[in-house]
Amino acid sequence: MEITVDSLETPALTKAQLAELLFEQIGLNKRESKDMIEAFFDLMGESLVEGRDVKISGFGNYQIRTKAPRPGRNPRTGEAIPIKARRVVTFHASHKLKAQIQGDPSDQADSAD
């Protein structure tokens, strides 16, 4: 099954648009589609908050990194300010996704899971 996003009005794909695609192309009703999308992103968010990586085969990995405190500066004033330690989410695209973005047909054939 191939999901197309040709009809999107904005360059960003939204949760509402994902739910609409599930409704149109898979046949779930609109409520089920919306609930499935919400549950998916809630589960991803909860996993990341708990410090667990999220790996989506053929798409990429979301990872939590802890950044150490470091000295910084205000770019307007040049004043030195400390930057506190914090946790950030990073995303690393899979090789399959990178190949699709680059339009490499040899890797895309391998990704037809």
Long-range contacts (C-beta under 8 A, 24 or more apart in sequence): 1-25, 1-26, 15-41, 48-89, 56-94, 57-94, 57-113, 58-94, 58-96, 58-97, 58-111, 58-113, 59-93, 59-94, 59-96, 59-97, 60-91, 60-92, 60-93, 60-94, 60-97, 61-91, 61-92, 61-94, 62-89, 62-90, 62-91, 63-89, 63-90, 63-91, 63-92, 64-88, 64-89, 64-90, 65-89, 65-90
